[in-house]
Amino acid sequence: MQRVRVIRLLHVREGREADFVDSYQGVLERAARAPGHLGEQLCRSLDDPARWLLTSEWESMDSVRRWRTDPDHQTLVEPMNACLHDDRWTGVFQVRDLVAE
């Protein structure tokens, strides 16, 4: 199996930061129980505090697909997405572990 990392670049609406973090916490708690979920990180830009980076790592692309197509997924992420501007980006990347020589 090939691990994958989902990267989301997000723009949080002014004044909605606490709501965003709270709603993300609910998504994270559910994602942590999803088969194939390996972990998450949430980062806030020091250059532009309205910009956030969310990453999640999964065992495989199939794990990501199962998570995204879960019947409860859309309802779960709606409160989080309501805190965001439309200018957001999501990408899925294959993880390649390299070792320094």
N, C-alpha and C positions, 0 to 999 in steps of 0.2 A: 504494500500500500504506500501511496505517496502523500505525505502530509501537505496540507494547503493552509495558507493564511489569507483571511479576508481583511482587507484594509478599507476603512471608511473615513473620508475627510469630510467633516461636518462643520456647519456654520450655525451656531446656536443663537437664537433670538435674544436680544438684550432683555435682561430681567427674567429670563427663563432658565438660567443656569442651574439653580437648585432643583427645579422641576425636571430638567433634563437628567441630572445625576440621579435623582430619585427614581425616575421611570427606567433609566438604564439599569439601575440596581435590580429592578424586577425582571428585566430581560435577562440579565446575567444569571440570576438565581435559576431561572428556567433553562437557560442554555447550558448551565453547568450539569444539568441532569440529562442533557441530550446525548444519545449515543454518538461517540466519536469526537465529542468536544474536549479539547485539550487545555484551553485557557483563554484568557482575555486580558487586554490592557486598555485603559482609557487615559489619554494624555491631553493636556490643555496647552495650547501654544503660549509661549512666553512673549513672542513678538506680537501676537494678535489674540488676546484672550477670548474672543468670540469664536475662534477656530479650534476644533478638537480633532483628535485622531483616535479612532477606535480600531483595535486589531483583535482578531480572534484566530485561534489555531485549531485545526481539525485534522482527524486521522486521514481523511480522504475527501475528494470532491463529492462522493456519494453522501458522506455525512453532512456536508453543507447543504446539498439538495434536500435531504430528508428534513433538516432544520427549517429551511426556507419554505418547504411545502407542507409543513405541519399545519393542520387545520386551525390551530390556535395562534399561529405565528403572527398573522396580520393584526389580530386584535391585541396581542401582546405588545407589538412595537408601535402601535398607533399613538399612545401617549408620548413616547419618546420622539417620534417623528413630528408631532405637533409643536415641539419646542424648536424645530429646525427651520432655517430658510431653505428654499428649493435648491440653492447652489451647493449640492453635495455630490460626492463621487464615491463609488464603490468599485473595488477591484479584487479579484481572486488570484492568488499567486501560488505556484508550486514552491515548496520549501526545499532548498538544497543546502545541506549541512556540509561546510567545508572545514578542513583542518589546516591550520597554519603549519608550515614546514620549517 
